[in-house]
Amino acid sequence: MDMSMQSYWKRNKTYMLILLAIWATVSYGFGILFVEQLNAFHLGGFPLGFWFAQQGSIYVFVLIILAYFLLMDRLDKKYDVHE
């Protein structure tokens, strides 16, 4: 594999690791570990910890998918591997 493709895959894996870390923090951290601290705040009449556990992690996951799509589209064009 040539050097440019190694750089491409390294950047791709970096994107995936960062986005997965965000997903794990929001789903596991905010929805389970920090729920008591977050419940001190309210969003739409519901405790924030409950909101993250029920809705917030889903919204963040959809945003992560969108971010990955946009990042990879830009990366594919940069390394000329787009369709």
C-alpha positions in Angstrom: 0.0 0.0 0.0 1.4 3.4 -0.9 2.0 6.2 1.5 -1.0 8.2 0.5 -3.4 5.3 1.2 -1.8 4.7 4.5 -2.3 8.3 5.4 -5.9 8.0 4.2 -6.7 5.0 6.4 -4.9 6.6 9.4 -7.1 9.7 9.1 -10.2 7.5 8.6 -9.4 5.5 11.8 -8.8 8.7 13.7 -12.2 10.0 12.7 -13.8 6.8 13.7 -12.1 6.7 17.1 -13.0 10.3 17.9 -16.7 9.9 16.8 -17.0 6.6 18.7 -15.5 8.2 21.8 -18.1 11.0 21.6 -20.9 8.4 21.1 -19.7 6.4 24.2 -19.4 9.5 26.3 -22.9 10.7 25.4 -24.6 7.3 25.6 -22.9 5.7 28.5 -21.5 8.7 30.4 -24.4 11.1 30.2 -27.1 8.5 30.1 -25.8 6.2 32.9 -22.8 7.5 34.9 -23.6 11.2 35.2 -27.4 10.9 35.3 -27.7 12.1 38.9 -25.6 15.3 38.3 -27.4 16.0 35.0 -30.9 15.6 36.6 -30.3 18.9 38.5 -31.0 20.6 35.1 -34.2 20.3 33.1 -34.8 20.4 29.4 -38.4 20.6 28.1 -39.7 19.8 31.6 -37.7 16.6 31.9 -34.5 16.0 33.9 -31.5 16.3 31.7 -30.1 12.9 32.6 -33.4 11.3 31.6 -33.5 13.3 28.4 -30.0 12.1 27.4 -30.8 8.5 28.2 -34.1 8.6 26.2 -33.6 11.1 23.4 -30.3 12.9 23.5 -28.1 9.9 22.7 -30.2 9.2 19.7 -30.0 12.7 18.4 -26.2 12.8 19.0 -25.9 9.4 17.2 -27.7 10.8 14.1 -25.4 13.9 14.2 -22.4 11.6 14.4 -23.5 9.8 11.3 -23.9 13.1 9.5 -20.5 14.3 10.7 -18.8 11.0 9.5 -20.5 11.3 6.1 -19.3 14.9 5.7 -15.8 14.2 7.0 -15.4 11.1 4.8 -16.7 12.9 1.7 -14.1 15.6 2.1 -11.4 13.0 2.8 -12.3 10.9 -0.2 -12.1 13.9 -2.5 -8.8 14.9 -0.9 -7.2 11.5 -1.7 -9.1 11.1 -5.0 -10.9 7.9 -4.0 -14.4 9.3 -4.4 -16.9 7.8 -6.8 
